[in-house]
Structures are given as structure tokens and as C-alpha cells.
Amino acid sequence: MKIHAMLAIAALCALPVAVQAQQNRPAQAEKKLYCWNENGRKVCGDALPPEAVDAARTELSVSSGRPLARFDEQLSPEQRAAAEEAQHQARIAANAEAARLRRERAMAESYETEADLRNAFGDRIVLVDEGLKTSRMGVANLRQSLVSLLRQANDLELQGKPVGKALASSIRAQHVDLLRQQAIMRQQQEERASLDAELEHAIERYHALRTPARG
């Protein structure tokens, strides 16, 4: 009896040690299935080839089919820089759009009537028209002066006389001034045309923002 009792006690003492050893035994790694895109086609396999290591992929459990992990595509430095630049440009566009909406809301709140809005644009239009008028006069005067200088040079050549350095220099300077004034006038004409388009758009947005939305 004493021997049996001692064996029983020894067995009970050894039981927690066996349980702890079982708990500490590392679990067998779960088998995985890898799925990735290859030339626009979904490919799956139990091993990941070297050329797919940097590709976007999903790892699935073979036994249950549930996703275990997802990995995004690993971008090259050039691709990462391009993606960051695209995000930067998108933020700039979003900020510009938000600023435009704020300006339109401020416009709708600032003018009581369409006539008030037209009058505000009218001040800008008058300034551009005055600038255009001055530019047209300047272009006409410069062209007339240049034609006069060219006639002088032509008369000298017809008489067999050389065109002096002073006259040639004046012709070149007058031509440069004419080209510069013509460029200014073209910019003013473009600004004038854009003002008309901007006014029509402003009126359209003004009525859209001032008119209560109907349910």
C-alpha cells in the first residue's frame, strides 16, 4: 500500500510539469496560400516567387481560406516620389477648389442684387478698357513713327547713300518698342475677354447660391 501511495503522489506531482511542457511546445506554423497579380491576372500558390516579393499580395490560410495578411506593392524610389507628387498636386487642387467656393459664398453674401454684382465688375471692366484704349493709341503712334523712319532709310538707299548708324539704331529700337506694346495690348485683350466670361460665371453662381434649394 505504501508503494502504491508513493507512486500515486509521484504521478500527481509530475502532471503539472507535463501540462506546462505541452503548453510551452511551439505551435505548428499555419500553412499559407499566397495570391498576387501578375500581368493583370490573379495568381495563387503555396510559395511566393522572388519576382512577386515586392508585388501587392494577400496571404490566406490553407485550412480555413480566411485572409491572414495583406501587403501593398513596394514602390521604387521613383514611383514613391511620383506618388507623393501626385498627392501634393491633389492637395493643391483641393485647396484651390475650397478657396473658390469660399469666394463664391462671399460674393453671394456681399451683393444684394445682380445689379450690384455687375457694377462691381463694371469698375474692373472700365479700367481694362481704358488700358486697352491707351495701348491702341501707343501701337498706332509707334507704327507711324517706325514707318516714317523706314521711309527715311528707303530714300537714302534709293539715292545711293548709306543708312547712318543713328537712323538704323532708331529703327531697331522703335521696332522693339512696337513689339512690346503689341504684346501688352494682346494681354489686355485676353484679360478683357476673360472678364466677360468671369462675369457670366459669377452671375450664374450668384443666382445658384442665393436661390434656396428646393426639397
Backbone as a chain_set.jsonl record, in Angstrom:
{"seq": "MKIHAMLAIAALCALPVAVQAQQNRPAQAEKKLYCWNENGRKVCGDALPPEAVDAARTELSVSSGRPLARFDEQLSPEQRAAAEEAQHQARIAANAEAARLRRERAMAESYETEADLRNAFGDRIVLVDEGLKTSRMGVANLRQSLVSLLRQANDLELQGKPVGKALASSIRAQHVDLLRQQAIMRQQQEERASLDAELEHAIERYHALRTPARG", "coords": {"N": [[0.837, -1.203, 0.0], [1.914, 1.213, 0.789], [3.769, 1.574, -1.248], [2.153, 1.846, -3.518], [0.802, 4.212, -2.834], [2.912, 6.031, -2.813], [3.643, 5.968, -5.5], [1.348, 7.077, -6.663], [1.356, 9.626, -5.623], [3.682, 10.633, -6.802], [2.944, 10.568, -9.463], [0.932, 12.516, -9.513], [2.405, 14.778, -8.924], [4.012, 14.967, -11.14], [2.225, 15.613, -13.153], [1.451, 18.474, -13.477], [3.89, 19.385, -14.514], [4.036, 18.063, -16.961], [1.806, 19.137, -18.259], [2.571, 21.838, -18.411], [4.792, 21.62, -20.065], [3.568, 20.791, -22.385], [2.09, 23.085, -22.976], [4.136, 24.904, -23.472], [5.217, 23.991, -25.81], [6.044, 24.8, -29.073], [3.594, 25.982, -31.414], [2.534, 24.45, -34.458], [3.417, 25.981, -37.478], [1.011, 27.779, -39.368], [-0.134, 26.757, -42.505], [0.189, 28.615, -45.524], [-1.446, 30.351, -48.236], [-0.57, 32.137, -51.057], [-1.566, 35.015, -52.84], [-1.393, 37.01, -55.71], [-1.111, 39.678, -58.165], [-0.321, 39.211, -61.535], [0.776, 40.452, -64.429], [-1.76, 41.563, -64.824], [-3.385, 39.462, -64.103], [-4.807, 37.34, -61.648], [-2.899, 35.397, -59.494], [-2.266, 32.469, -57.603], [-0.548, 30.619, -55.085], [1.301, 28.146, -53.137], [3.747, 29.028, -52.492], [5.822, 31.924, -52.615], [7.083, 33.455, -55.384], [10.335, 34.9, -56.238], [10.078, 37.169, -57.945], [7.637, 38.186, -57.225], [7.787, 39.219, -54.748], [7.842, 41.973, -54.128], [5.367, 42.744, -54.985], [1.875, 43.693, -54.623], [0.013, 41.739, -52.374], [-1.99, 39.033, -51.0], [-2.192, 37.033, -48.144], [-3.417, 33.885, -47.374], [-5.132, 31.557, -45.237], [-4.542, 28.14, -45.56], [-6.093, 26.118, -44.501], [-8.523, 27.282, -43.604], [-9.122, 29.294, -45.407], [-9.355, 31.948, -44.81], [-8.319, 35.412, -44.872], [-5.023, 36.151, -43.884], [-3.097, 38.164, -43.911], [-2.4, 41.285, -45.552], [-0.484, 42.861, -48.052], [0.804, 45.828, -49.355], [1.898, 47.025, -52.597], [5.377, 47.275, -53.055], [6.957, 50.196, -53.633], [9.256, 51.661, -55.952], [11.954, 54.067, -55.432], [11.574, 56.113, -57.373], [8.904, 55.682, -58.15], [7.668, 56.097, -55.693], [8.258, 58.796, -55.267], [6.864, 59.915, -57.41], [4.243, 59.232, -56.678], [3.984, 60.686, -54.294], [4.217, 63.266, -55.307], [1.926, 63.363, -56.88], [-0.029, 63.205, -54.88], [0.547, 65.605, -53.599], [-0.103, 67.486, -55.604], [-2.809, 66.928, -55.78], [-3.686, 67.802, -53.284], [-3.171, 70.535, -53.569], [-4.98, 71.171, -55.635], [-7.379, 70.575, -54.332], [-7.326, 72.474, -52.256], [-7.412, 74.808, -53.786], [-9.926, 74.546, -54.948], [-11.525, 74.651, -52.662], [-10.963, 77.272, -51.856], [-12.063, 78.659, -54.006], [-14.8, 78.076, -53.677], [-15.211, 79.372, -51.246], [-14.829, 82.028, -52.038], [-16.966, 82.334, -53.788], [-19.146, 82.001, -52.067], [-18.736, 84.218, -50.419], [-19.112, 86.224, -52.292], [-21.825, 85.876, -52.906], [-22.914, 86.672, -50.506], [-22.111, 89.287, -50.315], [-23.269, 90.972, -52.223], [-26.343, 92.458, -52.77], [-28.056, 92.472, -54.956], [-28.219, 91.401, -58.421], [-27.544, 93.533, -60.017], [-25.817, 95.008, -58.38], [-23.637, 93.294, -58.337], [-22.9, 93.314, -61.049], [-22.159, 95.977, -61.282], [-19.869, 96.024, -59.687], [-18.141, 94.431, -61.2], [-18.142, 96.088, -63.368], [-16.488, 98.25, -62.726], [-13.942, 97.107, -62.859], [-13.923, 96.371, -65.539], [-14.004, 98.848, -66.807], [-11.488, 99.878, -66.14], [-9.789, 98.078, -67.516], [-10.635, 98.547, -70.13], [-9.872, 101.208, -70.463], [-7.115, 100.93, -70.281], [-6.7, 99.37, -72.588], [-7.457, 101.186, -74.556], [-5.443, 103.134, -74.306], [-3.239, 101.54, -74.992], [-3.817, 100.878, -77.671], [-3.614, 103.393, -78.881], [-0.912, 103.88, -78.368], [0.318, 101.799, -79.856], [-0.468, 102.535, -82.449], [0.835, 105.039, -82.732], [3.535, 104.276, -82.425], [3.799, 102.584, -84.624], [3.362, 104.354, -86.745], [5.548, 106.084, -86.385], [7.642, 104.279, -86.798], [7.215, 103.584, -89.472], [7.765, 106.029, -90.673], [10.517, 106.304, -90.121], [11.5, 104.102, -91.552], [10.895, 104.922, -94.129], [12.631, 107.041, -94.411], [15.088, 105.676, -94.384], [14.727, 104.148, -96.688], [14.614, 106.136, -98.683], [17.214, 107.112, -98.543], [18.645, 104.87, -99.411], [17.663, 104.667, -102.016], [18.779, 106.912, -103.088], [21.322, 106.151, -103.177], [22.835, 106.486, -100.936], [24.409, 105.748, -97.787], [22.744, 104.208, -94.979], [22.7, 105.802, -91.95], [24.276, 105.038, -88.761], [22.861, 106.016, -86.549], [20.234, 106.334, -87.497], [19.642, 103.669, -88.195], [19.848, 102.475, -85.693], [17.738, 103.765, -84.385], [15.571, 102.737, -85.819], [15.673, 100.002, -85.138], [15.256, 100.166, -82.321], [12.731, 101.365, -82.266], [11.214, 99.379, -83.446], [11.439, 97.291, -81.572], [10.118, 98.496, -79.388], [7.572, 98.704, -80.481], [6.842, 95.979, -80.797], [6.824, 95.2, -78.088], [4.759, 96.806, -77.058], [2.62, 95.857, -78.524], [2.457, 93.255, -77.508], [1.675, 93.789, -74.872], [-0.838, 94.885, -75.391], [-2.172, 92.644, -76.446], [-2.303, 91.0, -74.172], [-3.99, 92.561, -72.589], [-6.296, 92.458, -74.119], [-6.911, 89.739, -73.911], [-7.386, 89.621, -71.161], [-9.617, 91.239, -71.029], [-11.511, 89.729, -72.449], [-11.622, 87.49, -70.783], [-12.713, 88.629, -68.534], [-15.365, 89.106, -69.288], [-16.272, 86.456, -69.531], [-15.846, 85.631, -66.917], [-17.624, 87.282, -65.545], [-20.127, 86.355, -66.468], [-20.069, 83.759, -65.453], [-19.925, 84.349, -62.728], [-22.39, 85.567, -62.276], [-24.095, 83.431, -62.803], [-23.315, 81.625, -60.722], [-23.924, 83.246, -58.569], [-26.746, 83.444, -58.593], [-27.314, 80.75, -58.223], [-26.366, 80.279, -55.639], [-27.778, 82.1, -54.152], [-30.399, 81.349, -54.467], [-32.728, 79.511, -52.679], [-32.394, 76.044, -51.967], [-34.584, 73.629, -53.294], [-36.612, 71.212, -51.798]], "CA": [[0.0, 0.0, 0.0], [2.768, 2.399, 0.83], [4.39, 1.742, -2.568], [1.117, 2.391, -4.422], [0.54, 5.608, -2.455], [4.037, 6.855, -3.257], [3.564, 6.09, -6.963], [0.241, 7.978, -6.984], [1.8, 11.003, -5.319], [4.666, 10.994, -7.814], [2.224, 10.828, -10.716], [0.245, 13.809, -9.385], [3.416, 15.84, -8.966], [4.543, 15.072, -12.499], [1.165, 16.055, -14.073], [1.587, 19.896, -13.876], [5.074, 19.554, -15.352], [3.69, 17.6, -18.301], [0.884, 20.13, -18.84], [3.357, 23.042, -18.737], [5.623, 21.298, -21.227], [2.685, 20.78, -23.548], [1.737, 24.468, -23.289], [5.313, 25.609, -23.969], [5.633, 23.431, -27.076], [5.657, 25.741, -30.13], [2.533, 25.526, -32.305], [2.972, 24.246, -35.821], [3.105, 27.148, -38.31], [-0.139, 27.57, -40.242], [0.211, 26.798, -43.911], [-0.36, 29.803, -46.168], [-1.617, 30.431, -49.677], [-0.229, 33.497, -51.475], [-2.258, 35.448, -54.051], [-0.898, 38.298, -56.191], [-1.433, 39.965, -59.559], [0.808, 39.038, -62.439], [0.357, 40.864, -65.775], [-3.205, 41.767, -64.816], [-4.08, 38.202, -63.811], [-4.614, 36.899, -60.281], [-2.169, 34.127, -59.39], [-2.156, 31.982, -56.231], [0.324, 29.467, -54.92], [1.714, 27.905, -51.76], [5.064, 29.652, -52.315], [5.897, 33.233, -53.247], [8.297, 33.526, -56.201], [11.122, 36.121, -55.979], [9.599, 38.322, -58.705], [6.38, 38.676, -56.651], [8.018, 39.645, -53.364], [7.504, 43.384, -53.979], [4.032, 42.999, -55.51], [0.775, 43.655, -53.654], [-0.426, 40.349, -52.254], [-2.8, 38.628, -49.855], [-1.833, 35.715, -47.618], [-4.619, 33.193, -46.901], [-4.97, 30.294, -44.522], [-4.888, 26.996, -46.402], [-7.126, 25.298, -43.856], [-9.822, 27.958, -43.491], [-9.336, 30.213, -46.523], [-9.505, 33.336, -44.348], [-7.111, 36.222, -45.071], [-4.143, 36.302, -42.734], [-2.388, 39.443, -44.011], [-2.384, 41.939, -46.858], [0.708, 43.68, -48.23], [0.757, 46.719, -50.507], [3.034, 46.95, -53.518], [6.568, 48.011, -52.644], [7.282, 51.13, -54.703], [10.639, 52.095, -56.115], [12.085, 55.488, -55.054], [10.968, 56.959, -58.396], [7.451, 55.535, -58.049], [7.237, 56.734, -54.456], [8.327, 60.243, -55.482], [5.743, 60.274, -58.291], [3.004, 59.134, -55.897], [3.953, 61.813, -53.367], [3.951, 64.468, -56.09], [0.506, 63.314, -57.253], [-0.791, 63.57, -53.683], [0.768, 67.039, -53.377], [-0.902, 68.217, -56.582], [-4.223, 66.744, -55.423], [-3.968, 68.709, -52.168], [-3.214, 71.898, -54.113], [-6.244, 71.315, -56.352], [-8.463, 70.599, -53.343], [-7.275, 73.777, -51.583], [-7.869, 75.815, -54.743], [-11.377, 74.403, -55.079], [-12.121, 75.171, -51.424], [-10.849, 78.734, -51.898], [-13.046, 79.143, -54.975], [-16.123, 78.008, -53.057], [-15.302, 80.443, -50.245], [-15.006, 83.3, -52.751], [-18.323, 82.389, -54.331], [-20.067, 82.247, -50.952], [-18.554, 85.609, -50.008], [-19.742, 87.044, -53.324], [-23.276, 85.806, -52.749], [-23.292, 87.395, -49.292], [-21.674, 90.682, -50.386], [-24.085, 91.773, -53.144], [-27.767, 92.259, -52.549], [-28.729, 92.23, -56.228], [-27.354, 91.149, -59.577], [-27.052, 94.833, -60.486], [-24.646, 95.345, -57.565], [-22.535, 92.454, -58.807], [-22.483, 93.832, -62.356], [-21.469, 97.25, -61.067], [-18.523, 95.725, -59.185], [-17.354, 94.027, -62.363], [-18.053, 97.224, -64.274], [-15.303, 99.044, -62.378], [-12.771, 96.419, -63.405], [-14.008, 96.426, -66.997], [-13.637, 100.204, -67.221], [-10.034, 100.007, -66.031], [-9.168, 97.333, -68.607], [-10.952, 99.246, -71.379], [-9.026, 102.4, -70.541], [-5.776, 100.466, -70.607], [-6.706, 98.972, -73.987], [-7.506, 102.403, -75.367], [-4.096, 103.712, -74.284], [-2.34, 100.664, -75.734], [-4.091, 101.028, -79.102], [-3.026, 104.654, -79.316], [0.531, 103.719, -78.355], [0.695, 100.97, -81.004], [-0.638, 103.333, -83.667], [1.889, 106.057, -82.792], [4.814, 103.615, -82.673], [3.823, 102.09, -86.01], [3.528, 105.51, -87.625], [6.92, 106.55, -86.254], [8.513, 103.301, -87.435], [7.043, 103.728, -90.925], [8.492, 107.243, -91.071], [11.953, 106.012, -90.105], [11.797, 103.197, -92.652], [10.857, 105.705, -95.365], [13.894, 107.78, -94.486], [16.128, 104.741, -94.781], [14.473, 103.764, -98.072], [15.003, 107.261, -99.536], [18.669, 107.157, -98.59], [19.12, 103.78, -100.253], [17.327, 104.998, -103.406], [19.727, 107.936, -103.514], [22.652, 105.578, -103.161], [23.546, 106.94, -99.748], [24.34, 104.762, -96.698], [21.875, 104.487, -93.826], [23.566, 106.073, -90.813], [24.111, 104.197, -87.567], [21.834, 106.578, -85.673], [18.925, 106.003, -88.06], [19.452, 102.217, -88.066], [19.602, 102.188, -84.28], [16.379, 104.237, -84.081], [14.621, 101.788, -86.417], [15.66, 98.79, -84.306], [14.643, 100.478, -81.03], [11.299, 101.606, -82.491], [10.598, 98.075, -83.719], [11.355, 96.588, -80.29], [9.053, 99.137, -78.617], [6.288, 98.341, -81.09], [6.547, 94.589, -80.435], [6.499, 95.144, -76.668], [3.433, 97.403, -76.849], [1.63, 94.928, -79.095], [2.303, 92.144, -76.558], [0.864, 94.308, -73.761], [-2.212, 95.026, -75.856], [-2.767, 91.303, -76.541], [-2.622, 90.573, -72.805], [-5.169, 93.308, -72.152], [-7.451, 91.925, -74.846], [-7.244, 88.455, -73.287], [-7.976, 89.916, -69.85], [-10.973, 91.779, -71.259], [-12.371, 88.603, -72.817], [-11.813, 86.641, -69.605], [-13.615, 89.335, -67.625], [-16.738, 88.836, -69.728], [-16.594, 85.076, -69.157], [-15.895, 85.576, -65.452], [-18.867, 87.929, -65.109], [-21.251, 85.458, -66.731], [-19.986, 82.663, -64.483], [-20.233, 84.891, -61.398], [-23.844, 85.763, -62.21], [-24.697, 82.097, -62.702], [-23.076, 81.119, -59.37], [-24.624, 84.135, -57.638], [-28.154, 83.02, -58.514], [-27.379, 79.393, -57.685], [-26.126, 80.336, -54.194], [-28.801, 82.927, -53.499], [-31.708, 80.693, -54.563], [-32.821, 78.394, -51.723], [-32.568, 74.715, -52.567], [-35.927, 73.068, -53.142], [-36.602, 69.812, -51.386]], "C": [[0.861, 1.237, 0.0], [3.392, 2.656, -0.528], [3.408, 2.352, -3.533], [0.841, 3.859, -4.111], [1.655, 6.506, -2.938], [4.023, 7.034, -4.765], [2.469, 7.069, -7.387], [0.646, 9.422, -6.758], [2.791, 11.473, -6.366], [3.985, 11.324, -9.133], [1.532, 12.174, -10.671], [1.235, 14.952, -9.469], [3.936, 16.043, -10.382], [3.528, 15.635, -13.472], [1.3, 17.526, -14.438], [2.785, 20.131, -14.765], [4.782, 19.142, -16.781], [2.774, 18.583, -19.004], [1.646, 21.368, -19.268], [4.222, 22.791, -19.963], [4.794, 21.3, -22.501], [2.337, 22.188, -23.977], [2.917, 25.205, -23.904], [5.778, 25.098, -25.323], [5.173, 24.364, -28.192], [4.613, 25.133, -31.049], [3.072, 25.407, -33.727], [2.517, 25.435, -36.669], [1.962, 26.826, -39.261], [0.297, 27.696, -41.684], [-0.531, 27.945, -44.591], [-0.507, 29.581, -47.672], [-1.404, 31.886, -50.071], [-0.964, 33.815, -52.781], [-1.755, 36.836, -54.434], [-1.296, 38.458, -57.656], [-0.172, 39.865, -60.405], [0.322, 39.309, -63.861], [-1.167, 40.983, -65.87], [-4.017, 40.539, -64.502], [-3.774, 37.776, -62.376], [-3.984, 35.519, -60.257], [-2.065, 33.747, -57.918], [-1.246, 30.757, -56.193], [0.735, 29.319, -53.469], [3.113, 28.431, -51.476], [5.084, 30.95, -53.108], [7.186, 33.309, -54.056], [9.037, 34.846, -55.97], [10.578, 37.342, -56.711], [8.298, 38.899, -58.153], [6.551, 39.198, -55.231], [7.585, 41.093, -53.139], [6.108, 43.719, -54.477], [3.007, 43.017, -54.373], [0.236, 42.223, -53.594], [-1.288, 40.17, -51.012], [-2.358, 37.237, -49.44], [-3.061, 35.105, -46.959], [-4.248, 31.94, -46.136], [-5.409, 29.156, -45.429], [-6.062, 26.223, -45.81], [-8.489, 25.97, -43.867], [-10.136, 28.885, -44.662], [-9.476, 31.664, -46.105], [-8.212, 34.11, -44.584], [-6.312, 36.333, -43.777], [-3.436, 37.65, -42.734], [-2.505, 39.965, -45.427], [-1.175, 42.862, -46.927], [0.545, 44.527, -49.485], [2.002, 46.533, -51.363], [4.187, 47.806, -53.001], [7.036, 48.887, -53.806], [8.778, 51.412, -54.747], [10.737, 53.557, -55.673], [11.443, 56.427, -56.073], [9.45, 56.894, -58.321], [6.916, 56.221, -56.793], [7.236, 58.254, -54.605], [7.178, 60.705, -56.369], [4.42, 60.231, -57.54], [2.873, 60.305, -54.922], [3.653, 63.118, -54.102], [2.479, 64.514, -56.514], [-0.375, 63.69, -56.066], [-0.668, 65.061, -53.39], [-0.085, 67.872, -54.33], [-2.394, 68.094, -56.273], [-4.605, 67.654, -54.257], [-4.051, 70.153, -52.649], [-4.546, 72.147, -54.825], [-7.421, 71.391, -55.382], [-8.502, 71.937, -52.61], [-7.774, 74.886, -52.496], [-9.386, 75.764, -54.905], [-12.086, 74.934, -53.833], [-12.073, 76.697, -51.394], [-11.867, 79.327, -52.874], [-14.452, 79.142, -54.385], [-16.299, 79.084, -52.002], [-15.519, 81.791, -50.916], [-16.428, 83.429, -53.28], [-19.347, 82.641, -53.226], [-19.961, 83.69, -50.476], [-19.201, 86.546, -51.009], [-21.257, 87.066, -53.153], [-23.75, 86.586, -51.538], [-23.001, 88.89, -49.39], [-22.59, 91.557, -51.22], [-25.56, 91.435, -52.961], [-28.494, 91.891, -53.833], [-27.708, 91.909, -57.311], [-26.769, 92.448, -60.105], [-25.818, 95.268, -59.691], [-23.424, 94.561, -58.018], [-22.006, 92.958, -60.154], [-21.724, 95.143, -62.203], [-20.042, 97.025, -60.569], [-17.609, 95.28, -60.324], [-17.161, 95.187, -63.327], [-16.831, 98.079, -63.995], [-14.042, 98.414, -62.953], [-12.753, 96.509, -64.926], [-13.593, 97.798, -67.515], [-12.127, 100.379, -67.182], [-9.324, 99.297, -67.188], [-9.416, 98.026, -69.936], [-10.097, 100.494, -71.551], [-7.589, 102.016, -70.887], [-5.655, 100.045, -72.062], [-6.691, 100.186, -74.914], [-6.126, 103.05, -75.448], [-3.124, 102.869, -75.104], [-2.554, 100.793, -77.239], [-3.477, 102.313, -79.648], [-1.506, 104.55, -79.369], [1.026, 102.908, -79.534], [0.605, 101.768, -82.301], [0.477, 104.359, -83.809], [3.252, 105.427, -83.093], [4.912, 103.107, -84.106], [4.044, 103.242, -86.992], [4.964, 106.038, -87.586], [7.894, 105.593, -86.95], [8.426, 103.397, -88.956], [7.804, 104.948, -91.432], [9.998, 107.002, -91.123], [12.346, 105.095, -91.266], [11.783, 103.927, -93.994], [12.149, 106.507, -95.53], [15.028, 106.872, -94.943], [15.973, 104.336, -96.24], [14.897, 104.87, -99.029], [16.522, 107.34, -99.659], [19.224, 106.068, -99.501], [18.831, 104.06, -101.723], [18.293, 106.04, -103.97], [21.167, 107.41, -103.536], [23.477, 106.005, -101.975], [23.418, 105.882, -98.643], [23.361, 105.207, -95.603], [22.767, 104.633, -92.598], [23.27, 105.17, -89.623], [22.997, 104.7, -86.658], [20.442, 106.218, -86.171], [18.641, 104.508, -87.922], [19.153, 101.832, -86.626], [18.191, 102.603, -83.877], [15.327, 103.28, -84.632], [14.519, 100.525, -85.565], [14.957, 99.042, -82.975], [13.137, 100.668, -81.173], [10.572, 100.288, -82.736], [10.425, 97.27, -82.431], [10.226, 97.166, -79.442], [7.675, 98.764, -79.16], [5.893, 96.915, -80.718], [6.139, 94.467, -78.97], [5.098, 95.709, -76.41], [2.331, 96.522, -77.418], [1.391, 93.742, -78.159], [1.455, 92.571, -75.367], [-0.6, 94.404, -74.172], [-2.902, 93.666, -75.983], [-3.145, 90.77, -75.164], [-3.872, 91.275, -72.294], [-6.426, 92.808, -72.853], [-7.887, 90.578, -74.263], [-7.902, 88.664, -71.925], [-9.4, 90.425, -70.004], [-11.945, 90.668, -71.603], [-12.639, 87.709, -71.61], [-12.738, 87.302, -68.589], [-15.072, 89.095, -67.999], [-17.161, 87.426, -69.31], [-16.721, 84.944, -67.644], [-17.181, 86.194, -64.92], [-20.056, 87.0, -65.312], [-21.254, 84.291, -65.745], [-20.367, 83.145, -63.084], [-21.737, 85.083, -61.235], [-24.557, 84.422, -62.053], [-24.537, 81.531, -61.291], [-23.817, 81.949, -58.33], [-26.072, 83.683, -57.475], [-28.27, 81.62, -57.916], [-27.224, 79.399, -56.163], [-27.19, 81.141, -53.463], [-30.181, 82.266, -53.521], [-31.768, 79.528, -53.592], [-33.053, 77.088, -52.455], [-33.966, 74.192, -52.285], [-35.841, 71.589, -52.778], [-37.395, 68.934, -52.325]], "O": [[0.574, 2.202, -0.707], [3.539, 3.808, -0.936], [3.754, 3.263, -4.287], [0.664, 4.663, -5.026], [1.404, 7.612, -3.417], [4.347, 8.109, -5.269], [2.637, 7.806, -8.358], [0.343, 10.313, -7.552], [2.733, 12.632, -6.778], [4.395, 12.246, -9.838], [1.53, 12.905, -11.661], [0.921, 15.997, -10.038], [4.262, 17.163, -10.775], [3.921, 16.104, -14.54], [1.269, 17.836, -15.629], [2.736, 20.965, -15.668], [5.231, 19.801, -17.719], [2.931, 18.842, -20.198], [1.412, 21.901, -20.352], [4.363, 23.673, -20.811], [5.246, 21.746, -23.555], [2.287, 22.486, -25.17], [2.722, 26.052, -24.776], [6.654, 25.71, -25.935], [3.987, 24.692, -28.245], [4.695, 23.964, -31.427], [3.949, 26.165, -34.141], [1.36, 25.849, -36.587], [1.93, 25.762, -39.879], [1.012, 28.63, -42.046], [-1.694, 28.221, -44.298], [0.183, 28.767, -48.284], [-2.004, 32.779, -49.472], [-0.987, 33.003, -53.706], [-1.694, 37.734, -53.594], [-1.752, 37.514, -58.3], [0.891, 40.365, -60.039], [-0.433, 38.523, -64.433], [-1.779, 40.565, -66.853], [-5.242, 40.57, -64.626], [-2.626, 37.841, -61.936], [-4.462, 34.59, -60.908], [-1.805, 34.605, -57.074], [-1.187, 29.971, -57.139], [0.551, 30.231, -52.663], [3.615, 28.302, -50.359], [4.438, 31.059, -54.15], [8.275, 33.236, -53.485], [8.419, 35.821, -55.543], [10.607, 38.445, -56.165], [7.889, 39.986, -58.561], [5.575, 39.577, -54.583], [7.028, 41.418, -52.09], [5.697, 44.877, -54.399], [3.229, 42.44, -53.309], [0.031, 41.58, -54.624], [-1.318, 41.011, -50.113], [-2.171, 36.361, -50.284], [-3.677, 35.723, -46.091], [-3.194, 31.342, -46.355], [-6.501, 29.187, -45.997], [-6.923, 25.733, -46.542], [-9.502, 25.315, -44.11], [-11.298, 29.226, -44.883], [-9.694, 32.53, -46.953], [-7.125, 33.537, -44.507], [-6.871, 36.58, -42.709], [-3.199, 38.222, -41.67], [-2.686, 39.203, -46.377], [-0.876, 43.568, -45.963], [0.192, 44.015, -50.548], [3.008, 45.971, -50.929], [3.978, 48.937, -52.562], [7.461, 48.375, -54.841], [9.465, 51.403, -53.726], [9.711, 54.227, -55.551], [10.834, 57.427, -55.692], [8.778, 57.92, -58.415], [5.854, 56.844, -56.817], [6.322, 58.925, -54.126], [6.582, 61.754, -56.123], [3.565, 61.095, -57.739], [1.784, 60.851, -54.745], [2.928, 63.973, -53.592], [1.861, 65.579, -56.506], [-1.358, 64.413, -56.228], [-1.636, 65.708, -52.988], [-0.715, 68.846, -53.917], [-3.154, 69.04, -56.479], [-5.702, 68.213, -54.232], [-4.904, 70.912, -52.189], [-5.167, 73.195, -54.646], [-8.348, 72.175, -55.584], [-9.58, 72.48, -52.366], [-8.472, 75.796, -52.05], [-10.048, 76.799, -54.989], [-13.123, 75.589, -53.935], [-13.027, 77.342, -50.958], [-12.461, 80.37, -52.601], [-15.208, 80.095, -54.571], [-17.383, 79.65, -51.86], [-16.299, 82.609, -50.43], [-17.022, 84.505, -53.227], [-20.299, 83.397, -53.417], [-20.972, 84.319, -50.163], [-19.781, 87.56, -50.621], [-21.893, 88.117, -53.24], [-24.865, 87.108, -51.534], [-23.571, 89.681, -48.639], [-22.691, 92.757, -50.967], [-25.958, 90.271, -52.995], [-29.434, 91.098, -53.814], [-26.506, 92.116, -57.144], [-25.636, 92.474, -60.584], [-24.881, 95.831, -60.257], [-22.316, 95.094, -58.076], [-20.794, 93.017, -60.363], [-20.753, 95.387, -62.919], [-19.118, 97.734, -60.969], [-16.454, 95.697, -60.406], [-16.147, 95.267, -64.021], [-16.201, 98.581, -64.926], [-13.175, 99.115, -63.475], [-11.698, 96.7, -65.531], [-12.913, 97.903, -68.536], [-11.547, 100.967, -68.095], [-8.382, 99.834, -67.77], [-8.522, 98.092, -70.78], [-9.651, 100.801, -72.656], [-6.93, 102.687, -71.681], [-4.643, 100.317, -72.709], [-5.995, 100.199, -75.929], [-5.689, 103.463, -76.522], [-2.284, 103.408, -75.826], [-1.589, 100.815, -78.003], [-2.895, 102.326, -80.733], [-0.877, 105.063, -80.294], [2.028, 103.261, -80.155], [1.494, 101.688, -83.149], [1.014, 104.533, -84.904], [4.026, 105.949, -83.895], [5.971, 103.186, -84.73], [4.814, 103.121, -87.946], [5.529, 106.394, -88.619], [8.844, 106.025, -87.604], [9.439, 103.304, -89.648], [8.417, 104.902, -92.499], [10.672, 107.441, -92.054], [13.391, 105.284, -91.887], [12.56, 103.599, -94.891], [12.686, 106.635, -96.631], [15.834, 107.256, -95.79], [16.965, 104.193, -96.955], [15.477, 104.587, -100.077], [17.053, 107.601, -100.738], [20.155, 106.307, -100.27], [19.645, 103.736, -102.588], [18.587, 106.051, -105.165], [22.102, 108.138, -103.87], [24.703, 105.898, -102.004], [22.403, 105.188, -98.58], [23.18, 106.397, -95.342], [23.501, 103.711, -92.243], [22.179, 104.616, -89.491], [22.27, 103.904, -86.063], [19.571, 105.844, -85.385], [17.527, 104.118, -87.574], [18.311, 100.973, -86.366], [17.521, 101.895, -83.125], [14.307, 103.038, -83.986], [13.422, 100.033, -85.3], [14.147, 98.223, -82.541], [12.358, 100.209, -80.337], [9.442, 100.105, -82.283], [9.388, 96.64, -82.224], [9.458, 96.415, -78.84], [6.735, 98.538, -78.399], [4.741, 96.663, -80.362], [5.218, 93.72, -78.641], [4.338, 95.142, -75.625], [1.236, 96.449, -76.86], [0.261, 93.274, -78.026], [0.61, 91.806, -74.901], [-1.494, 94.05, -73.403], [-4.085, 93.542, -75.665], [-4.198, 90.153, -75.008], [-4.715, 90.658, -71.642], [-7.497, 92.744, -72.248], [-9.081, 90.308, -74.136], [-8.858, 87.971, -71.577], [-10.281, 90.086, -69.214], [-13.074, 90.654, -71.113], [-13.757, 87.224, -71.433], [-13.463, 86.618, -67.866], [-15.917, 88.903, -67.124], [-18.264, 87.225, -68.801], [-17.595, 84.233, -67.147], [-17.763, 85.693, -63.959], [-20.901, 86.871, -64.427], [-22.309, 83.882, -65.26], [-21.05, 82.438, -62.343], [-22.293, 84.793, -60.176], [-25.5, 84.294, -61.272], [-25.496, 81.016, -60.717], [-24.285, 81.416, -57.324], [-26.566, 83.553, -56.355], [-29.218, 81.334, -57.184], [-27.874, 78.615, -55.472], [-27.469, 80.892, -52.29], [-31.035, 82.583, -52.693], [-30.93, 78.63, -53.672], [-33.802, 77.025, -53.43], [-34.467, 74.303, -51.166], [-35.087, 70.826, -53.382], [-37.483, 67.724, -52.114]]}, "num_chains": 1, "name": "protein.A"}
